[in-house]
Each structure stands twice: as C-alpha cells, then as structure tokens.
Amino acid sequence: MKTNWINLITTLCLIFGVQPLWAQSAGYRIIQTSSGDEISYEKMIYLLSKSDIVVMGEEHNDAIAHAAELDVLQGMYRASGGRMSLSMEMWERDVQGVMDEYLWGYISEKNFKKESRAWGNYDDYKPLIDFAREVQVPVVCANTPARYTNMVTRGTLQSITKLPKATRRKYLPALPVDTLKGRYYEKFLEAMGGHTTPGFHLYQSQNLWDATMAHSILEAMGTDPFQKVLHINGRFHSDEYLGVVARLKSHRTPAYKVSTISCIQVAEYIPSEHAGLADFVILTQ
C-alpha cells in the first residue's frame, strides 16, 4: 500500500509539473565518473535504484554534503517504495536498541542523543534521523563500539579475540579481520604523515571500523535481500572503492551490487585525478 501511494503521488507530480515530494537541494552538482558528464539528481537516483547497496562518503563538516545525503535518502526511499534501510557510521552497534526506541517514538530526543552517544554535530544528521523516524525506515548503527577499537589501538587486532564469544557475535565482524594492504594502506600512511609507528595500530583500528560497518550493512541485507541500503560514512572509508566498499565487494554469497558516491568541494575536484573516486561525485560549494 505504501509503495502504491508513493508511486501515485510521484506520477501526479510529474504529470502536472509540480515539484516532487523530494527533490535536489540547491548548492551541488553531480558528476557521473564513468562518462565525466554532469547529470541530474533524478538520473542519479534512477541509476542508484539498480544497486542493492549505496555507500556515500562525506566530509563530516560539509553542510551541503549533509543536505545531499537527505536528498539521496529521500530519492532512494521513493524509488524503492520505502523498502530500504539507512546505515550510519555515526552510531555504534551497541546503541542499536536506543536508536530503535527513538525511531519507534518511545523515548525523547534528549534521551536519544545522550544515550546513543550522538556526535557533537548531531544537528547535521538530525534531518536524516527525522525522516527515517517519520517514514519508519530502519537505521542501522553500523560502527564498532569505541571501547573495542581502543583495545586494538592500544594493542593489536588479536586483543579483541579474547572477548567473550557472545560479545564478539553481537558487536564485531567475523574474526580475524584482514588488514588490507596496497592503496588503502598507502592512503592511510599519507594521512598520517608517512609515519608507520604507532600508525599501524591505528590502521588496524581503521580496518576494524571498516569491517564492522561492512558486516552491519550485510547483516541488514540479510533481513531482507530485496531491500536497498544507503550507508553513510566519512569518505576516507569508501573513496576509490576501498575500505568498506572493498569489503562489501569481496562478499560473494550472495554478491550484492554496490554503488558509491563521494562528496567533495568543487575547489578540490580535478576530473583527471578523481575519475576513480566513486561512481558519482557530488561537488559541493
């Protein structure tokens, strides 16, 4: 019933030339990297609708990127007839119950923010949560609880294997976690200023974050393999099809189609250098 209602309203908007319920916000442009062409918001949503999972990378302090995220969420919701989930780096797996209680209307926003350990820039993500709450889209708290990444940063990935099996099963991906080498490691070293010590422990933590987020996304897909999942993270985790995306693409049974978006400021965008950044690049001002 919900699917028919959404499709009917969208069709009527198009017939009568009325602005659709949800459309592109002002302030950004969209590049399809396979062609290098600028495309419309509607075309991007249409192309994304052919994928099972969409991973969208942001700079955490980019207000226009946050507006674009809401546009993508609303567009995917419309295109999927509401059969989707929103997955977010910004919340950790051990607060999933708190997230659910807020989405279902049981607890106040004040309690939700405090008990879910919302980021300091919660207001940037509030529109996503508000929309999910309004239309009852599940929100997946995708990230590793900080206490476990801290264990790795202080020791090694081996340290978390000592946790009780029930804890590992509930909050962590399958162990052991592979530490990805190659381009991703090179990018991490560049971000760290070229230092390998104590950077490698931090890199192991980074891999744990990525593996946990990929695990959370795949877990969500397991509840309904015909739904769509939009996952939002910092773009380091997904640019160049690395990090979370590489782990998703390595999943073979079943193999899901994954599309990627990267939000980057227009002043930083160099077409020849960023052609392999993502399937779609959103240029923000």
Stockholm file with secondary structure:
# STOCKHOLM 1.0

chainA/1-285         MKTNWINLITTLCLIFGVQPLWAQSAGYRIIQTSSGDEISYEKMIYLLSKSDIVVMGEEHNDAIAHAAELDVLQGMYRASGGRMSLSMEMWERDVQGVMDEYLWGYISEKNFKKESRAWGNYDDYKPLIDFAREVQVPVVCANTPARYTNMVTRGTLQSITKLPKATRRKYLPALPVDTLKGRYYEKFLEAMGGHTTPGFHLYQSQNLWDATMAHSILEAMGTDPFQKVLHINGRFHSDEYLGVVARLKSHRTPAYKVSTISCIQVAEYIPSEHAGLADFVILTQ
#=GR chainA/1-285 SS CHHHHHHHHHHHHHHTTCCCSSCCCSSEEEEETTTTEEECHHHHHHHHTTCSEEEEEECTTCHHHHHHHHHHHHHHHHHHTTCEEEEEEEEEGGGHHHHHHHHTTCSCHHHHHHHTTCCTTHHHHHHHHHHHHHHTCCEEEEECCHHHHHHHHHSCGGGGGGSCHHHHHHHSCSSSCCCCCTHHHHHHHHHTTTCCTTHHHHHHHHHHHHHHHHHHHHHHHHHCTTSEEEEEEEGGGTGGGCTHHHHHHTCCTTCCCEEEEEEEEGGGCCHHHHTTSCSEEEEEC
#=GC SS_cons         CHHHHHHHHHHHHHHTTCCCSSCCCSSEEEEETTTTEEECHHHHHHHHTTCSEEEEEECTTCHHHHHHHHHHHHHHHHHHTTCEEEEEEEEEGGGHHHHHHHHTTCSCHHHHHHHTTCCTTHHHHHHHHHHHHHHTCCEEEEECCHHHHHHHHHSCGGGGGGSCHHHHHHHSCSSSCCCCCTHHHHHHHHHTTTCCTTHHHHHHHHHHHHHHHHHHHHHHHHHCTTSEEEEEEEGGGTGGGCTHHHHHHTCCTTCCCEEEEEEEEGGGCCHHHHTTSCSEEEEEC
//
